[in-house]
Amino acid sequence: MDHFLYRRNRLHAEDVPLEIIAERVKTPLYVYATATIERHYQVFAEAFADLPATICYAVKANSNIAVIRTLARMGAGADVVSGGELRAALAAGVPGERIVYSGVGKTADEMAAALRAGVMQINVESEPELEALDAVARSTGHRARVAIRINPDVDANTHAKISTGRSENKFGIEWTGAHRVYARAAAMPGIAVIGAAVHIGSQLTDLAPYRTAFQRLRDLVAMLRADGHRIDVLDLGGGLGIPYGSENAPVPTPAAYAEVVRSAIGDLDCRFVLEPGRMLVGNAGVLLTRVLYVKEGATRTFVVVDAAMNDLVRPAMYGAYHAIVPVAEPPAGTLVREVDVVGPVCETSDTFATDRPLPPVVAGDLLALRGAGAYGAVMASTYNVRPLVPEVLVSGDRFAVIRPRLSVEDILGRERIPGWMRDDERALAPAGGEP
Ligand SMILES: *Cc1c(COP(=O)(O)O)cnc(C)c1O
């Protein structure tokens, strides 16, 4: 249930026709449905209702402060991975004591900001980082509550670029070295170790890797407790996959995921931190785009749209599948044909779909790329000097622009010609002859 449904043959976000938003705000743009975000949070929270769990929305999936606030209002905390995300979470109204600070490369300034904000915990990923945090905490008069991120060396069976729990990945400390690292941490006056963290990857469509990782965590907790450490908190990361429309098998439900947690580690007398990102917001967003041209190539048909890889990079970066649907519902029985849906950027990888069956479209038609609420707007760039596109949040029959379109002036206004090039007419004169 994602609240993007056809009504009277027009695709709506909740009660708002997407055509209306596209006319007012212009394409391309992202549209998010509040009801979907809220529903996904509810389903996730209910799955863990009988466990002592804090749900910290992984802000990196969609860091718009209106999206964060939508979740914060439902009681979610936040998982942040940069100083910028920390500020976004605080600006959205998430209290410091519900914020987890994760990430493999925190700077001293970011550590100090996290301590100042009184974050619930900082997840540390290496010994050098532990030393740095100890130094920052001592020099600022804090004691950092720390969970050490363990790399459980399990294969998450997901795309290589978003698999994070193998020993060859850059994340966490090797679980075989945990004994030593915890002993070091325990001796540091600026550090208070409160637990352990794992996060094995994103878009997991199979629960087996979680089971393996949690089992390993269970063994580790026993060992660390035998060493005399207090392990009160287990941060289980995020990663639960969502349906993008191309899966053969259904993706696991939050309830099934919670059952894995319950059966593997539910009896350890620990508080859990959960960091869902994609699962909460992924299917709550679409990228709305308009068809510019339908180009009949020699061997294939290209539908050229006004959105591009700089607006939504997942297809180019991960080969990701996004369902693409026309905003005007085609009459029943309309024949589809296979087309490539491509953007205007000068890269062949600027392709949203290849050989995709679509009903006939013409220039001016609106298309919605579904499942674009997570890792969409946040990963956008201004490549090809294309301004970042607007984001719109719908709630019932209302909608609001929660980030206006950047302008080309915004982009160029931040760029500078160095002094040595100013008034340099020769540099601007056409070069004569061969370069
Ligand atoms: C990316 C990330 C998440 C969220 O992952 P999803 O797949 O979006 O649920 C959670 N925790 C950490 C540490 C992450 O890096």
The ligand as an SDF file (V2000), in Angstrom:
LIG
                    3D

 15 15  0  0  0  0  0  0  0  0999 V2000
   22.6870    3.0440    5.1190 C   0  0  0  0  0  0  0  0  0  0  0  0
   22.6090    2.6850    6.5440 C   0  0  0  0  0  0  0  0  0  0  0  0
   21.3740    2.3770    7.1250 C   0  0  0  0  0  0  0  0  0  0  0  0
   20.0800    2.3670    6.3650 C   0  0  0  0  0  0  0  0  0  0  0  0
   20.0640    1.4090    5.3570 O   0  0  0  0  0  0  0  0  0  0  0  0
   18.6860    1.0890    4.5920 P   0  0  0  0  0  0  0  0  0  0  0  0
   19.0670    0.0550    3.6300 O   0  0  0  0  0  0  0  0  0  0  0  0
   18.2750    2.3540    3.9260 O   0  0  0  0  0  0  0  0  0  0  0  0
   17.7150    0.6290    5.5950 O   0  0  0  0  0  0  0  0  0  0  0  0
   21.3500    2.0820    8.4670 C   0  0  0  0  0  0  0  0  0  0  0  0
   22.4820    2.0780    9.2120 N   0  0  0  0  0  0  0  0  0  0  0  0
   23.6880    2.3670    8.6880 C   0  0  0  0  0  0  0  0  0  0  0  0
   24.8810    2.3350    9.5510 C   0  0  0  0  0  0  0  0  0  0  0  0
   23.7960    2.6730    7.3360 C   0  0  0  0  0  0  0  0  0  0  0  0
   24.9930    2.9370    6.8100 O   0  0  0  0  0  0  0  0  0  0  0  0
  1  2  1  0
  2  3  1  0
  2 14  2  0
  3  4  1  0
  3 10  2  0
  4  5  1  0
  5  6  1  0
  6  7  2  0
  6  8  1  0
  6  9  1  0
 10 11  1  0
 11 12  2  0
 12 13  1  0
 12 14  1  0
 14 15  1  0
M  END
$$$$
